[in-house]
Amino acid sequence: MSTQSETTLPGAPVPFPGEPQVSAQLAATMGVDQSEWQRILKALGREPTYAELGVFSVMWSEHCSYKSSRIHLRKLPTKGPKVVQGPGENAGAVDIGDGYCAVFKMESHNHPSYIEPYQGAATGVGGILRDVFTMGARPVANLNSLRFGRPDHPRTPELLRGVVAGIGGYGNSIGVPTVGGEVQFDASYDGNILVNAFTVGIARSEGLFFGKAEGLGNPVIYVGSRTGRDGIHGATMASAEFDAESEKKLPTVQVGDPFREKLLLEACLEIFAKGCLVGIQDMGAAGLTSSSVEMAARAGNGLELDLDAIPRRTYGLTPYEMLLSESQERMLMVSEAGREEEVFEICRKWDLDFAVVGRVTDTGRFVCKATPGHDPLDPKSAPKSPQVVVDIPIGPLADEAPLYDRPQEAPPPVGDAGGPALGDLSGLDLARELVELVGSPNIGSRAWIWRQYDHIVRAGSVFRPGESDAAVVRVFCGKDGDPSFEGAKVKYLALSSDCNGRHVLLDPHDGAAMAVAECARNIVCSGGEPLGLTDCLNFASPQKPQTMWRFARAIEGLRDACTALGVPVVSGNVSLYNETEGRPILPTPTVAIVGQLASVEDRLRLAFASDGDLIAHLGTGSRGALGGSEFRTRKTGVVGGDPVGIDLDAEVKLQQCVLALARAHVLRSAHDLSDGGFAVALTESAIAGGRGCRVTLPGHAAIAKAARLFSEEPTRVIVSFAKEQRAEVERLCAQHGVPFEVIGEVGGDTVRIEECLEVPVAQLADAHARCLEPIVGR
């Protein structure tokens, strides 16, 4: 085994035969602007080789460097008593007791999914799974957050079908349940859909693995699928806005193999148990380049790679292609010197390709060597005689990468965006309005989607999708998650993802805060306590001052809500340039929260459970504000109106109260008010329980009934409980300073809101179930 003193230090790289001539103009086509080109020349003291330019272009892309967002992300709260691992690693982790932690992250795969929906979505799932099991955690559940264009847009059916099939195809095949998520439709996503994938896994808190290339002379080992040309410049493509040519970028989309990933997962967990690794990183965005550079940077070391040793499945791969390929199901490991055979033995068992491809050095440089004309797939190729093709200091590729404080400009208030005003609400047929709203694509049933996901594999799902505001899963903390293992500890996690871009557009700060609050409210309405948050911040071009103003305000909204609710941010992702030919998406800072139930007996459903139960409204009273609501948007065709705002102090009190009610076991159901407002939340509880209700409409009588029915103001929950529990429910609400109002009873076969509307539950359920038929049929 070679040691550091035996490592050959390279000279200046020379161009590889057949490479294009490098220039500032070529760099521009890779997303490197003039100022960055000058920085490259200064960092190297010379012009880069073609492979080096490729390395800089991907490492300095928004997707890898966060160069426009890092300065703002530093504002987020990342510490807390439950935090085991915060941002900076492959995933974050929070303590769940008995020496175990939940490891989780959310990532975007937006651009690839628009170009090739099945593979784009599938490899998004594969990538986030690897982020989690790279940390030493066994994945136990997936979520997703999806955005599509107008329901009647010609591409929406194809994109929806392809994305859902890709998510299901990958998750179902690898055996990790997809237990929940969300989907919305808006014209702003016509040319740029969003596919955000989330995974949570379980690991021992003292047994986490990190992406560090430590130990001078230690071998760097490639494990997994062989390298091809798929996905080259995927990170760069994800860091540029779409144009008329974007749909032709199919080669930048990766191709996934979930069965190979299953083998890789099991092999990695077995290798971890051997204790022979000092670091590991999955080859995700920017492939071999990012994994190598990030591991070296975290350890303060250098890395030298032998590209001739890279397992490959395609003839004639160049250094540029091997470094930038995003072929899936690949890992880069650093093992202790002398223990490589332990890794190889397990790889052989699981039928995975492997090779020693480099060494850890103390040079602080990223060095790659390759032999011109050598191809291990071609028996007639040139013999190995490697030359240096890349020699770059690690610093400029990592911590010293460009960092921009982009100009900001407050946009004019959205208001009605020049569209029609809402008009008089007094003459509306409120029953018909409710049926149409419940049956709309943004609010109705997601059963067509859920049916394509395996949400019960591993036997951990406590609720099926749609039964509760958050997904609740049972996990076994013991020998590799085996429930039959003697002494295994059973834990119950609650999972939710949320964001409403309409509210963020109207007020980025409060809209982002509302996303955090709703996500956490979903957790407590299911009986769980929120522990930690991951985000996926989807915005348009950072080079537009109005986008950066919205981004900065949204970060502050996330910060304020997370701080108030005590939910630290432990991981996340930023996806910028989500626009097509200058048309931006709604600002969509998606969040996902992991919570924990103290006991499975604390779990709460959203369904009305028993006739005669009382129904109560908890939380702030409605002002009838319709800004950003689904009702208003459907009526006017534009996102408009005054922002509804959020009172975080009141939100904290409400969530603490609902959690106390869940733990006191005095509620039969709990459901938060969000999309569609009071009338829709009431209807969803009725449909889920298959029984009606009779209630009075809360709020001041001077406010229009339609406004009180359909306002999406936050900090409100509908609960039901047995009559004999009324005193205790009222006592706990008073103890927490939460407004409490009994508004009616469960029973009958209609949803009846006094002096407003009465509609059969069966009619509402039918409209709810058929909501996606105009897009995908029956």
Protein Blocks (a to p, Z undefined) as FASTA:
>chain_A
ZZfklpccdddddddehiacddfklmmmnopafklmmmmmmmnopacdfklmmmmmmmmp
mklnommmmmmmmmpccbdfklmbdchiabdcddebjhiacdddddddfklmmmmmmlmm
mmmmmmmmmmmmmnopacfbdcdddddddfklmklmmmmmmmmmmmmmmmmmnopacfbd
cddddfklmmoccddddddddddfklcccdddehehiacddedjdddfehiaklmmmmcc
cdfklmmmmmmpccddfklmmmmmmmmmmmmmnopafbdcddfehilmmmmmmmmmmnop
acdddfklpccfbehiafklmmmpccehiacddddehilmmmmmmmmmnopacddfbdcd
fkopacddddehiafklmkbccdddddfbdcdfklmmmmmccddddddddddfklnopac
ebjaklpcfklmmmmmmmpmklmccklmmmmpcfkgghlafbdghiambdcddddddeeh
iaklghiacddddddddddfklmmmommlmmmmmmmmmmmmmmmnopacfbdcddddddd
fkbmklmmmmmmmmmmmmmmmmmnopacfbdcddehiagehiacddddddddddddfbfk
lpccfbdfbghiacddedjddehiaghiaklmmmnopaedjdebjafklmmmmmmmmmmm
mmnopafbdcddfehijmlmmmmmmmmnopacddddedjfkbcfklmmmoccehiacddd
dfklmmmmmmmmmmnopacddfbdcedjbdcdehkbccdfklmmmmmmmmmmmmnoZZ
